[in-house]
Amino acid sequence: MNRLSYPQKFTLIGFLFAMPLTLVMYLLISEINSRVDFAQKEIYGNQYLRPLRQLREYIPKLQLLNYQRLNPNSNAANIGGDLESKIDANFQVLANTDRQLGDILISSDYFNKFYQKWQFFKLHRTQWSLETYDSLYQGLAAEIYRLGARIGDTSNLILDPDLDTYYLMDATLLKLPEMQKILSEIRLLSQKISSRSDDVTPEERAQLITLSGKLREMNNNLAINMEVAFNNNPQGNLRGKLTEDLKKFNSATEQLTKQLDKLITPTELVEYYSYQKESDRVQEFSFKLWDKTINELDLLLQMRIDGFVKRRQIIAIFVSIILAIVIYLFVAFYRAVMQTVFVLDEASKKMSSGNLNHKITLDNKDELGQVVGSFNKIAEALVYANQEITVLNDRLKTENMRMSAELDVTRKIQQMLLPKDRELKEVIGLDIAGFMEAADEVGGDYYDVLQQDGRVKIGIGDVTGHGLESGVLMIMVQTAVRTLLAYNEPDPVRFLSAINRAIYENVQRMKSDKNASLALLDYQQGMLKLSGQHEEMIVVRCNGSVERFDTIDLGFPIGLDADIADFVGETMVQLHKGDVVVLYTDGITEAENMNKELYGLEKLIDVIKISWQRTASEIRHAVIDDVRSHIGEQKVFDDITLLVLKQK
């Protein structure tokens, strides 16, 4: 410790104290936050289950109505229309819920499959026979329970750690939905039998007896489980809120199963229609119990979250008080020591200003006393060094001004060589908009649009790096492209090979390691010919579909090798009215935000898909605005270039 300065000693002691405290606080707060997130996800699951509960009530009634249509006096058609309207409305609510929670609960695929089956079922249900209708209805009903099971798995409901909330979850997610399913089957089977003139078949009687046994068993289990929940409820309020509805449901279910038990040894005429009415009554009780149970479950989960949040606040307040006391003691001790250091600091300022006669003497026996000798020895050296630094700074300012002037000239030349709006508007058949912004004063990106004798040559490229050397190489590329176009060279292999040869020799002469990606497009009467290696070309067709064209096999970096003829290829793209072509440099896709997240090609495509019906200029603005929004206050590290073409 004697070898450390006082600030180092203070820092070391503070670090050793703060490190275990920080670790314990982090683990404790993380555990509390984890439990809060766990319970919040359960609430999300209940939120999702609510609109699904309405569908469990309405959709089984459709199958019942299908058999009622056999009765000529029935108004099943009108009721069916009302049910479809209610189901569609509930699907809309469920769709909104899925949009809000689908990513959290990973449920969108299950919901979409469920919704597609409903649309198919609704469109064709009146065209099917009863057997086909039953089969497809079973598939639709199965999707309801499959989606509910998915929500239970992904929302943590199935893993609830407390007995009271666990058994409430068991009732809302498992027991009651399964019993409602059995009640729907009893109701439907009773309706089938009642609608016929002949007697019940042995198979139907056996099926009703089996369903009765399952229903009785689940009813007993539900009563037992809910009693466990009541007994393990710390607040003691569940029993008073749910007992009445639970007893009504258990009693009605028991009464229904007793009636069904008469089928085992039938001794009198059985009114199957009464089973349907009784199952309807039990079904109604089940949904009322479900609604109250899930509300109580939400309240318990929210109370759990509030308890965790309160505990977190208490911990934060306690730690803040302790930390304030420690900081106070730390600062007080530090200031007492640093008063001595202040005297040394004042002396050093006078010495650095040239006051060599200012000497200091301290009686300290610690390291501060050793510093005094060092100050006195380096006084003259400080003054001399300051004079030399002043001379060097003057030279550096002069050199910076010269380099700034050179960069400014090069930047102006670059801007002068970019295609003007007037030139772009003169291009026949295409609506074109371009954008280029350099990361430094001089950029290494390149784009150009040239028109000659009815042919349009479009180029986009990116020189490695940026700055003066990259900017000069970009100007060379533009000059070579324009020269070859003036000589009407149509062959892409010879065109790119000639450009590469010129740039390669200049790069060798410059002893530079720069090279460039370059893609060239020849456009004529709706036909686009693409050659050269660069980023992907994005095409949004007039129907909104997206095509991506990889250029990795269409060329080779310019200036990297003397001969690239064997690597050059081309591809043809037919454009139709309204098609949009987007070319870009990696300054867009690799743009970073403050969190070091890249903008990415997928996000670029998403923006283009949204705005492809606009003009080329509006598409350009939409992309650039979105890129700037992504970057935020982060520094721009690479040149940003964008070229948008739209077939007129």
N, C-alpha and C positions, 0 to 999 in steps of 0.2 A: 504493500500500500504506500510505503514511503517513496516509491519511485513514480508514483502517479501525481499529476497535478490535482489541484483542488476540484476543478470542474470534472476531471475524470473520476475522481473519487466519488463525487456526488452522483455523477451519471451511473457509475457502476453500482453504487448502493441502491439508487432508485430503480435501476434495471432489475437487480436481483430481487427487490421487493415486488416490483410490478409484474414480473414474469409469472410466478405461480398464481398471483391474484388474477391476472388476465386470463390464464389458462382455466382456472376454476370458474371464473365468471363466464367465459366463453362456453364451457361445457354445460354449465347450469342454464344459461339463457338459451343455448341451442336446444337443450332437452325440453325446456318449457315451450319454445317456439315450435318444436317438432310435435309436441302434444296439441298445441293450438291448431297447427295445420292439419293434424290428424282429425280432430273433432270438426274443424271447418269443412273438411272434405266429406265427412259424414253428413253434415247439413246440406252440402251440395247434392249428395245422393238423395236425400229426402225431397229436396226441391225438384229433382228430376222425376222422382217416383209419383209426385202428385198428379201431373197430367196423364201419366201412364195408368194411374188408378181409374181415371174416367174412361179410358179406352177399355180397361178390363170389365167395366160395367156395361158399356154400350155395345161393344162388338159381339159378345155372345147373344145379345138380343136379336141381332140380324139373322143368325141361324134359326132361332125360334120362329121369327116372322116368316122365314122361307117355307116352313111347314104350315103356318097359318094361311098362307096363300091358297092352299088346297081347298079351304072353306070358301065357297062362293060369296057368303055373306060377310066375309072378313074385310076389314079396312086395313089389311097388312101393308098394302102398297103405300098408302098415305103415311102410316106410321114408319115404314121403312125409309121413306124420303126424309122424314124428320130426323130419324136416327142417323142417316148418312150426313145430314147437315151438322148434327152435333159432333159426330165422329170427325168430320173434316175440321170443324172449329177446334176440337181438342188436338188434332194432329198439328194444326197451326201453332197452338200453344206449346206443344211438345217440340216442334221444330225450332221455335224461338229459344226454348230452354236448351236444346242441343247446340244451337249456335253459341250460346253463352257458356255452356259447361262441357261441350263435346271434347275439346282439347284436354280439359282437366280429367274427365272421367273416361276418355278414350272410347267413346260410345257412338261416334258418328257413323261408322260403317254398319253397326247393328241397326241404328235408327233408319239409315237410308234403305237398307234391305227390307226392313219392316214397312216403311212407307211405300216402297215400290210394289210390294205384295198387296198392300191395301188398294193402291191405284188399279192394279190389274184385277183384283177381286171386285172392286166397285164397277169397273167398266164392263165386266163380262158375267156378273153373277146371275142376271136374269136369263142368260142364254143356256145355263147348264141344267143337267138333270140333278135330282136330289142327291144321288150318290156322289157325283162329281163335286157338287156344291159342298157337301160334307167334308170331302177329302181336302179341298182347297181351304175351307174354313179352318180345319184342324191345323194346316200349315200356317195360316195367318195367326191363329190363337197361340201357336207355339212360339211365334216371333215375339209376342208380348212378354211371355215368361222368360224367353232367352235374353231379351233386352233388360228385363228387371234383374235377372241373375248377373248380367254384365255390370250393371250399376252397383249391385251389392259387392261384387268383387273389387271394382276399381275405386269405390268411394270409402273403403275401410269399414263399411257397416258390418260386414261379416266378421271383422276382427275386433269389434268393440270390447274394451277391457273391463268395463263395469257390468255387474250382474243386472242391475235394473235396466240400463239402456240396452244391454245385449238382448235381453228377452223381449223388450219392446221392438227392437229391430227384428228379432226372430218372428214376431207376430206380423209386422207390416211387410217384411220382405219375403218370408217363407210360408208361415202357417196360414194366415188369412188368404193370400193369393191362391194357395193350393186348395183350400177349402172352397173358395169361390169358384174355382175351376170344377171341382166335384159337384157343387150345387148347380152349375150351369149344365153339366152332363145329365144330372137327375132331371132337371127341368126340361131339357131337350128330349130325353128319352120318354118322359111322361107325355110330352106334347105329341110325339110320334105315335105312341100307343093310343092316345085319346082321339087322334085324327083318323084312325082306321076303324073299320067296322068289324074286323075279325079279332080274335082273342090275342092276348099277349103270348109271345113265343117263350119257350123255356130259356133260350139264350138271353132274351131281354130281362126276364125275371132274375136270372143269375147275375146279370150285369148290375141291376138295381141293388141286389143284395150285397154284391161286392162293394159298390160305391157307398152303401150305407155303413158297411164295416169300416172302410177307410175314413169316412166322415166322423164316425163315433170315436175312432182312435185318435184322430187329429184334434177333435174337440176336447177330449180328456187331456191330451198333451198340452193344448193351449191353456186350459184352466190351470194345470200344474205349473207351467212356465210363468204365467202371469202372476201366480201367487208368489213364486220365487222373486220376481221383479218387485212386487209390493213389499215383501219382507226385507229386501236389500236396498230399498230406496232411502237414502240418508235424509231427504227432506220430509218423507212420510206423507206426501200429498198424492201419490199415484193411486192409492187404494180408493180414496174418496172421489177422485175424478173419473176413474175407469170402471169401478166395480159394477155400477148399475148397468152400463152398456154391455159389459162382459157377461153378466148374469143373463140378461135378455138374450144375448146371442147363444150362450151355452144351453139355456133352457129351450129355445126354439129349435136348436140343432138336435138336442136330445129327443124332443117331441117328434121331429121329422124322422129320425132314425128308428124310433119305436113304431111309427106307422109303416116304415119300410120293412121292419122285421116281420110284419104280418104276411109278407110274401113267401116266407120260408115254408109255412104250413097254411096256405090260404083256405079259410073256412067260410068266407062270405064274399060277396061281390066287391071287388076293389074299384074304387073311384080313382083312376090314375090322374084325372084332372085335379083332384085335391092335392096330390103330390106336387104338381106344378105350382099351385097357389102357395103351398106351404114353403116350397123351396124359394119362391120369390120373396116371401116374408123373411126367411132366414138370410137370403142374399142381401136384402135391404139392411138388416141388422149388422151384417158383416161389414158393409161399407161404412156405416155409421161408426162402428167400433174402430175400423181402420183409420178413419179421419181423425178421431179423437186421439188414438194411440200415436199417430205420427206427429200430431201437434205437441203432445207431451214429450215425445222423443226429442223434437227440436228444442223445446224449452230446457230439457235436461242437458242437452249438448251445449246450448248457449250458456247455461249456468256454469258448465265445466270450463268453457272458454273464458268466461268472465273471471272465474277463480284463478285460472292460470295467469291471465293478464294482471290481476291484482297482485298476485304473488311476484310477478316480474317487476311491477312497479315498486313494491316494498324492497325487493333486493336492490333495485337501481338506486333508490333513495338512501338505503343503508350504505351501500358502497360509495355513493357520492359524498356522504358525510365523512366517512373514513378517509377518502381520497383528499377531501378538502383539508382535513387536519394534517395529513402527511405533507401535502403541498405547502401548507403554512409553515410547518417546522423546517421543511427542506429550504424554502426561500429565506427564512430568517437566518439559518445557519450559513447559507450561501452568501447572503449580503454581508454578514459579519466578516467573512473571509475576503470577499471581493473589494472591500474598502481599501485593503492594502494593495490589491492588484490595480485599483484605480490610479493610485499614485504613480505606479510604474507606467501605466498607459499614458498619462499626461506627459511624463518625461520622454517617452518614445516619440510622441507627436512633435515635441520641440526639437528633438534630435533630427527627426526626418525632415524638418523644415530648414535645417542648416545651422541650428544653434549648437555649435560644438562645445561652447563653454558651459553648457548646462550639464552638470554632473549630479548624480543622485547617490545617496548613501543610506543604506537600510541596516538595521541591527538584526534582521531575521537570520536565523540559523538554518532555515529549511531551504527548499529549492528556490524560493523567491530571492534569497540573498545571492544565489549563484547567477540569477538572471541579470543582476546589476552589473557585474563585470562584463557580461556579454554586450549589454547596451553601450557601455562606455567604449568598448573595443570597435564596435561596428559603426560608430557615429560618422566617422569620416567616410567609410565605405558607402554608407547610405547616400550621402550627398553626392559623391562621385557617380554612383550608379544611377541616381536620379537624372543627372545631366546627360549621361549616355542614353537613357531611355527616352528623354525628350527629343534627342536628335533622331533616334530610330523611329519614333512616332511620326515625326514630320515627314520622313521618307516614306513611311507606310501610307500616310494620307495621300501623298502625291501619287503613289502607285495605284491606290484604290480608285482615285479619281480617273486615272487613265483607263483602268480596266472597266470601270463603270461606263465610260464613254464608248468603249469598244462594244460592250454588251448592248448598250442602247442602240447603237447603229445596227448591229446584227438583228436585234428584236424588231426594229422598224422595217428592215428588209424582209423579215419573215412575214410580218403583217401585210406588207405591200404585195407579197406573192400569193396570199390567200385569195381564193375566188371571191369576187364582189357579188353583192345581191343582184345587181343588174345582169351579170353573166349567168347566174343560176336561173333567173326568170326567163332567159332566152333559150334555155334547154327545152327542146320540143319533146312533149310526151311525159315529162317528169316534173313533179313538184319537189324541189330540193331545198334543204336547210342544213347548214353546217355550223359547228361550234368548235373552237379550240382555245384552251387556256393553259398557259405554261405554268409549271410549278415554280420555276425561277424566272429571272428576266428573259432568258432564252430557253425555249422548249425543244424537245427532240421529236415531237409528233409531227405528222405530215398528212394533209389531205388536199385534194385538188379535184376540180371538175373542169374538163376541157372539151370543147366541141369543135369539130372540124369536118366539113364535107358530109354533114348528116350523121356522123359517128360521134358518140359521146364516150370519152375516156374518163373514168373515175378512179382515183387512187387514194389509198389510205395506208399509213405506215407509222412505225414507231421505232425511233433510234434508241438503242440502249443508253440509259442515263438521260441527263439533261444538263443544260449549261451551254457555254460557248461552243465547245467541240461538237456536241450533239446537234446544236442548231445549224452549224455550218454543214454538217453531213446531210441534214434534212434539206437544206437549200440545194445541195448537189443532186439529191434524188429528184427534187422537183424539176430542176433544170434538165436532167437526163430524160425524164418522162416527157416533158414538153418538146424536147429536141426530136425524140423518136416519133412522137405523134406528128410533128411537122413533116417528117419524111414518110408518113403514112405506112408505118410498119404494122401489118395486121396480125402477124403470127405471135402468140403470147410467149412461146419458147424463145424466139429470137429477141423479142422485146425485153423480157426480163433478163435474158443472158447478157444483152448489151448493157443494160443498166447496171447489172452486177459487175461486169468487167470494169466499167468506168469507176464505180464506187470502190471496188476492191483495190484497184491500182492507186487511187487517191488515199485510201486508208493505209496501204503499205507505205506510201510516201510520207504520210503524216506520222507513221509509227504509232498508230492508234489501235486500240482493241475494240473499237466500236463496230457494231453491225446493226442492221435494221430489218424489221419485218415489213413486208410490202405486199399488199393485195391490189390487183388491178381489175377493173370491171369495164367491159365494153358493152355499151347499150345501143340498141338500134331497133326501133319499131316494136317495143314490148319484149324483146329478147335480151337477156342479160348473160354475158359470158364472164365467168369468174376464174381468175388464175392468181397464183402467188400465195405465199404463206403468211397468215396474219391471224387475228382473233376470228371467232366464228362469225358468219354472216347470218343475221336473223331476218326471216321473211314472215310477215303476218299477212295471211291471205284475206281476200275480201269477205270470206265467211267467218273470220276470226280465228282460224286455226293457225298454229305457229310451226314453222319449219326452220331447222337450224342446219347450217352448212359448215362443216369442219374443213378448214383449209390446210390441215397438216400435211396432206398428200398432194397439194397443188403447187408446192414451191419449196424454197429453201431461204434461210436468212441472207439478205443482201450484204455483200462485203465480207463474208466469212470464208468463202472459197472462191478460187479463180473461175471455175466452170460449174454452173448449176443446171445446165441444160437437161441432164438426165432426171432431175428432180421436179421439173416444171410440168404441171398438168392443167387441165381446165375442166370446168363443168358449166352446163347450160341451165338457165332458169328462165322459164316463161312467166312473164308478169301479165296480170290481168288488171282491169280497171279497179282501182281501190286497193291493190296490193301495196304493202309497205315494206321497204328494205331498210335495215338499220345496220350501220357499220360503226365501230367504236374501237378505242384503244384500251389497254388494260388500266389506264388511269381511272376509268369509271368502275370497272368490276373489282379492282383492288383498292378502291377508296376506303379509308378507315375512319371509324368514328372514335370518340374518346375512349371507348371500351376495346379498341383494337379489333372490332368486328368489320369484316370486309362487306362491301356493298353487294357483290356477287352477281353472277349472270342471271340467276332465277329472278331476283328482284327487278333487274332491268327488263326482263321479258314481261313480268307482271305489269309494270308501268306501261309498256308499249301495248300490251293487250287491252288495257283500259282505255288508252287514248288513240288507238290506231285509226279510228274513223275521223279524226281531226286532220287539219292540214299538217304538212311536214314541219312548218315553223312551230305550230302548237305542240306537236309531238316532241320536238326538240326541247321546247321550254318545259314540258312536263317531266322529261327525263332529267334535265339539268337541275330543275328545282328539287326533284326528289333526291338526287345525288347530294346537292348542297345541304338539304335537310338531314340526310344521313351523316354527313361529315360534321355538321355543327361547328363547334369551335376548334376542331382538330386541324392541325396543319396539313396542307395539301402536299403530298410527297411526290406525286407524279403528274405529268401533263395529262390533261383531260381533253379528249377529242371525240366528237360525235358527228355523224353524217346520216341524215334521214332522206330517203328517196321514196316518193309515192307516185305510182302509176296513175296518170290522168285518164 
